[in-house]
Amino acid sequence: MHSALFLIEFGAILLGLGLLGRVAGRLRFSPIPLYLLAGLAFGTGGLLPLGASEEFVAIGAEIGVILLLLMLGLEYTANDLVSNLRTQYPAGLVDCALNALPGAAAALLMGWGPVAAVVLAGVTWISSSGVIAKVMGDLGRLGNRETPVVLSILVLEDLAMAVYLPIITALLAGVGLAAGSATLAIALGVAGAVLFVAVRYGRIISRFVSSDDPEKLLLVVLGLTLLVAGIAQQLQVSAAVGAFLVGIALSGEVAEGTHTLLSPLRDLFAAVFFVFFGLHTDPASIPPVLLPALALAVVTACTKIATGYWAAKRAGIGPNGRWRAGGTLVARGEFSIVIAGLAVTAGIEPALGPLATAYVLILVILGPLSARYTQPLAAWITSRRAGSTAAAGGGHRTPLQPLGPQGAAESADDREEENKQLRPTS
C-alpha cells in the first residue's frame, strides 16, 4: 500500500512538473517560479501535503543540486577559468561588494545574527546562470559585444561558490574557528589541485572517461560525480563544489557528450529540487516577509544593473550594451535556493527560507523583463533629458566635443547595435 501511494504521489509530481514546464515554455518564461509554487502547494501548510514520497524527493533534490553544479562546470574549461580570474577579477569584486552587502545588512537589521547574514549575502549575490543563459538565447544576444562580460561575471560567481559553500557549510555546522579554517583550507587546496590537474592533464582524464557507448559514458561520469561529491561532503567541503570541480576537469568531446546525455536528468532532478525547497516552506510564513523580500529585490536589482553597467564600461562597451549587460544580470534562481536550502536544513533562522522563496520568485520573474526592457527604458529617459535640456536652452545645441578613440568606438558600437535592431529578422 505504501509503495502504491509513493508511485501515485511521485508520478503526480512529475506529471505536474511536466505540465508546468509546458506552460512556462508557451509563455517563454523560466519554469523555476512555477516549480516553487508547486512545492508550496504540496508542502507543509499547503493544499495537499505529501507524505509517502517526501524522503525520495529529498534524495532527488540532493542529486539535482549535484547535477546543476556538474553541468555548470562542463560549460567552462580550466583555461577559461584561469583567464577570467586574471582579467575580470575587478568586476567580480565589485559584484560581490554591491550585491552581497545588501543581503548581509538586511539580515542584521532584522536581528537574524551573523550566520544568517552570511547566508543571505550569498542569496542576494549569486545570479542565476540557467535563467540568464536562457534569456540571452531567447533574445538573440549570444553574439552581442556585452555577452562575454556577462558570462565572465557569472563564471567568477561560480568560482566564488567553490570558496563560499565550504564557509557556509562550516558555519551552519557550528564548528569552531580552527575547524572552519581547516575546512576552508581543504576546499581551497582541493579546488586549486583540481584546476592544476585540469589544466595540465585534462586531456588524459577526458580520454580515460571517454567512451563511444553513451550508456558507459553516462554511468562512468555520473558515478564519478556522485563519488567525488560524497567524498567532498564527508570532508565538509560541499557536495556541490565536488561536482563543479568534476565538470571543470572534463573537456572536449567528453564534456559535450556528457552535457547532451545529462541535460534531461539535470532538468528532471533540478525541478525536483525546487519542489523540495517549496515543500519545506509554509505558504503562511511568506506574507510576513513579503515586504522585506520586495525591498531587497528592488535594491539588489539596481545593484546588479550597476554591476553590469560598470563591468561593460570597463570593457569598452557602448552605453546600450552597458544597460543590456546590467539588466541581464538581475535574475536570481537556482544558486540562491541552494544556499537558502542549506540554512533551512540546518535549522537556522525560520524566516530565512520564506524570505528567500519570495525573493527568488520576485527576481526570477523580474529578471527576464529587466533583460528585455532596461536598455530601452534607459534610452527613453536619456532622450527625455536631452529634450528637456534643449528646451531649457532655447533650442540651441551645445558645441560637440571631439571624441577620443574610446568614445568613437562606443559611438560606432551603438550605431551598429541600433542598425542591428532595425534590420528585419528572417
N, C-alpha and C positions, 0 to 999 in steps of 0.2 A: 504493500500500500504506500509506504514511504517512497519507494522507488518510482512508482507511478506518479505520485504527486510531484516529485522532483522533475521528472520528464515533462509533465504538464507545465509547471512553473517556468522552467528554463526554456522550454520551447516557446512559450508565450512571450518571454523576454526577447528572445532572438527575433521572433516574428515581428514584435512591436518595434524593435530597433531597425529592422529592415524597412518597415513602412515609414518610420520617421526619417530614415536616410533618404528614401524616395521623395518625401515631401520637401526636405532640405535641398535636394538636387533640383527639384522643379523650381524652387524659389531662388536657386543659385546662392545658397547660404550655407554656412558651416552647420553641421548637424549637432555640434557639441552642446549648444543650449537646449536642444530638444532631448538629448540623452540625459542631461542633468535633470530636466523637468520630469522625465520618465522615472528616474531614480527617486525623486521627491514624492512622486505619486504612489510608488510601491514600497516606500521605506517606512521608517518609524513615524507614526502620526499621519501617514498618507492615506489614500483612498482604499488601497487593498494591500496591506503589508504582506511580504513574502515570509516564508518560514523554512520550507524544506530545502530550497536551493541556495540559501544565503551563504553557506560555507563554500560551496563550489564557486559561487560568484566572487567571493573574496579571493580564492586562488586564481581565478581567471583575471581578476583585476591586477594582481601582482604580476602575472605574466604579461598583461597589457602594458604596464609601465616598462618592463624589461624590453619588450619588442619596440616600443616607442623610441627608447634610447638607442637600441641596436640599429634601427633603421636610420636614425639621425646620424649616428657615427658612419654609416655606409655612404652618406652623402658627401663626406669630406675625406680627402687623403691627408696623411700626416704632413706632407709638404705644404698643402694648402693651409693647414692649421698653423704651422710654424711661420709661414709667410704673413698670415693675417695678424699673428701676435706681434710681429716686428713692425708692420706698417700701420695697423689700425688700433693699437692699444690705447691711444689717447681717446678715441671715440668710445671704447669700452669703459674707460674710467669715467668719462662724462655721463655715459648711460647709467652706470652704477650709482653715481652721486645724485643725479636728477630723479631717478625712479625708485631706488631702494630707500632713500631717506624719508620720503613721504609716508611709506608704509610703516617704517620703524617709528616715526613721530606719531602717527595715528594710534598705534598700539600703546605707546607710552601715555598719550593723552587720555586714552580710555582706561588706563590703570591696569594693563594686562601683564606688565613685567617685562624684563629684558629678553627672556627666551621667546616669548610670543612676538616681541618686536623684531627679533632676527628672522623669525618665520614670516611675518607679514611683509618685511622688507623684500624677501625673496618672491613672495606672491606678486607684489607690485612691480618688481624689477624685470622679470623674465617675460619677454614677448612670446607669442605662440608661433613657432616656426611652421607648424602644419597649416594653420589658418592663413598666415601671411603668404606662404608659398602658393596656396590655392587661389587667394585673392589676386596675386600678381599674375598668375596664369590666366585667370578669368578676364582680367582687364587688359591682357596682351602687353604687359610691361616687362617681360623677362629679358627683352633686348634693350631696354632703356639704359641710359648712362648712369642713372642713380641706383640701379638694381644691385651692382656689386657692393655699393656702400651699405645697402640694407642687409645683404647677405653676410657681409663682414661683421656687422653688429650682432646678427643672430649667431654666427659662429663663435664670437667672443663670449656671448651669453652662455652658449652651450659648454664652452671650455670652462667658464666660471662655475658651472654646475658641478664639475668634477672636484672642485675645491669646496664649494658651498654645501653640497649634500653631506659629506662626511662631518662637517662642522655641525650641521643641523642634527644629524644622527647622534653625535656625541652629546649635544646639549639636551636633546629630548630624552636620552637615556639617563641623564642626570649624573654623568661621570665627572670626576674631578678634573682640575686643570691639567695635571700630569697625564692622565689617561686621554683626555681630549687632545692634548698636544701630540701624544703618540699616535692617535688615530689620524690626525691631520698629516703628520709626517709620513705615515704609511701610505695615505691616499696620494700625497704629492709624489712620493717615491715610486709608487706603482704607476701613476699617470705618466711621470717622466720616463720610466723604464719602457712602458708600452709605446710611447711616442718615439723613443730612440730605436726600439726594435722595429717599429712600423716603418720608420724612415730607412733604416739600414737593411732590414730583412723582410720587408713587406711582400716582395715578390715570392720569396721562398715559402712564407706562410700561406700565401694565396695558392701556390702550386700544391702544397700539402693538402689543403682543404678542398681544392678544385675537384670536380667530378663531372663527367658528361651525363651522368644519370641524375635527373632532377631530384629523384627520391633520396639518393645517397647524399647529395649536396644539402638538401633540406635537413636531413637527420643529423649530419655532422655539424652544420652551422648552428642549428637550434640546440643540439646537445652541448656544444662547446659554450654557447652563450649562457645557457642555464647553469652549467657547471661553474663558469667564471663568476657569474652573478651570485651564485650561492656562496662561493669562497669569499668573494668581496664582502658579502653581508656578514659572514662569520667573523671577518676581521673588522666589522663595524665601519667599513668604507662606504657601503651602499651598493645594493644590487644593481641599481640603475647606472651608476658610474661604471661598474664592471662591464655591463652590456654595451655602454657607449664606447669603451676602450676596445672591445672586441670588434665593433663596427669600424673603428678607425684602422685597426690592424689589417683588415681585409681590403683589397683594392682590385682594380682591373675588372676582368670578366667575372671573377668570383663575386665581387661586390654587385655587379649588375644582375647576375643570375640570382643571387640571394635576394636582392631587392624585389625582383619580379615574383619569386616564389613566396616570400614572406609578407608581401603587401596585403593580401587578403587576410592572413592570420593577424597581422598588426591591426588592421581596421576592425576585425571582429573583437579581439581582446581589449583594444583601446575603448571601444564602445561599451564593453562590459565594465571597464574601469570607471568610466564616467557615471554609469548607472550605479555602481557600487558606492561611489562617493555620495551620490544623491540619496541612496538608501540610508546612509548614516547621518543624514541631515533632516531634522524635524522641520517640515514646512512652517510650523507655527513659530519657529525661532528666527525666521528670516525678517518679518516685518519690523521687529525692534532694531535691527541693524541695517535696514534698507537705506536710511538717510546717510549714515556714515559711509556705507558702501558706495552710494551715489556720489557723495562729495569726494571720496578717494578716487573714484573712477574719473571724475571731471579733472581733478588735479593731475593725475598721472597720465591722462590722455594728452593734456597740454605739455607735460614734461617729455613725453615720448616724441611729440611733434617737434619740440625744441631740440631734442637729441638728434633726430634725423636731419633736421634743417642744418644744425651745426656741422654734423659729420659730412653731409653732402657739400656744404660750402667749403669745408676744409679740403675736399677732394676736387674743387674747381667746377662743381656742377652749377648750372644756371638756376635762377630763382624758382622757376616752375618745377624743376627736378628736386630742389630742396624741399619744397612743400609736399611734393608727392612722397619723397622718402620719409618725411616726418609722419604724414598721415598713414602710411602703410604700416608703421611700427606699432600702432595703437593697440591692436588686438592682443588680449591675453587668453590663455586657454589651458592646454594640457599640463604644462610645467607648473603653472600656478596651482592647479588642482593637485598635482603630485606633491608639491611642497606642503600645501594645506592638509593633504591626506596623511602625511607623516605625523603632523601635530595632532590631528584628530585621533589617530590610532594610539598615540602616546597619552592621550587624555589631558593635553594642555588646554588652556582656556576654552570653555564650551562654546562661546560665541564666535570663535575664530572660524570654525567650519561654515556656519551660516553666512558670516560676512564674506568669506572667500567665494562661496557659491554665488551670492548676489553680485559680488564684484565681477566675477568672471562672466556671469550671464549678461551683465550690462555691457562689458567691453567686447565680448565675443560678438555681440550684435552691433555695437557701435563701430568696431574695427573695420569691417568692410565698407561701411558708409563713410568713415573717415578717409580710408584709402581712395575712395572714389571722388569725394567732394572737397577735401581740404584745399587742393590746388585751385580749383575753380572759385571757391569762396575767397581765398586769399587774393586771386586776380581781380575779383569783383570789388573787394574792399580797396585794393590799390587803385583801381580805376576811379572809384568814387572819391578817394582822397585827392587824386590828381585833378579830377573835375572841380572839386571844391577849391583847390589851390589856384587853378586857372581862373575861376570865377572871382576869387578874392583879389587876384592880381589884375583884374580888368581885362582878362583875356590875353595878356601879354606873356609870352613864354620866356623863361629864364634862359640865358645862353647855355648851350650844351657844353659840357666839359669833355675834353678829349679822353677817349677810352684807352686804358692801358691794355697790355696783352691779355690779362685775365678777363677784364671787362669785355673786350672784343670777343673772346672765346665764349663767354657766358651769353652775350647777345646773340651770337651765331647759333649757339646751342638752343636758346629759347625760340629763335625763329624756326629752326629745324623741327623742334617739338611742336610748335604751332602748325607748321606745314603738314607734319605727320598726322596731327589730329584732324586737319581739314581734308586730307586725302580720302576719297571714297574707299570704303572697305569692299573687298571682293566677296 
